[in-house]
Amino acid sequence: MDLNEDMSIEITNVPREVIPDYASLFSVDELDWTDTLNASGSWSSGFNESANYSYISADFIDLIALFKLYTEEEGSKISIYIPIGDPDSGVFFRFTRAASQASSG
């Protein structure tokens, strides 16, 4: 995943279930790594004051998907979590990068 300074986002070789369409939002049982996609779009960031967390909203071109990517920084890592299926299930797809690499793009 690349989050670019111009507010564009690109992902490559991600299982289709990670970017669900409306019909399959709550029906993910297993990620299919033989059916991956590349997607691009735009992103914005925000902070949920009531729940005390930062997030990134991604809107992908040619995909019916707008969802929140939850960020987490722990020590020397920065992680972005994308809920898979029902966000309350606790199942996430995670992108992690060393904090020293995160600022380099």
Secondary structure, DSSP 8 states (H G I E B T S, - for coil): -EE-TTSEEEEEEEEGGGS--GGGTT---S--TTSEEEEEEEEEEEEETTTTEEEEEEEETTS--EEEEEEEEETTEEEEEEE-SSGGG--EEEEEEEHHHHTT-
